[in-house]
């Protein structure tokens, strides 16, 4: 019984920690541009990419390690015969308190053929992103 209670407490605290982390960021409209902005520090903001619509941030933040967070948002939809929804990730370095860029993260839709997805590699010393859709081949070295 004690083990069950401990497991429940751990699950609740884990969910609360994830929820609290989601609250650190919000999207704002500033000078006709949408930004991701830190809730506690308004100077920490980064422009969001827009693809045929206003970008949407729904609170999705992935903590990849103790240093890096990926702030995920929908940049928009495009296409004629097949509509493609693009999710992008803004990389935030928590150690340096700095943004490292905004990159394609995922494509979704009702595809007739499987659509190639961006390939992300995150290690303690680098981030590598390759995307066949855009021709992106980016490596960010972490100091």
Secondary structure, DSSP 8 states (H G I E B T S, - for coil): -HHHHHHHHHHHHHHHHHHHHHTTEEEEEETTEEEEEESS-TT-EEE---BSS--EEEEEEEE-SSSEEEEEEEEEEE-SSS-EEEEEEEEEETTTTEEEEEEEEEEES--SS-----EEEE-SSEEEEEETTTTEEEEEE--
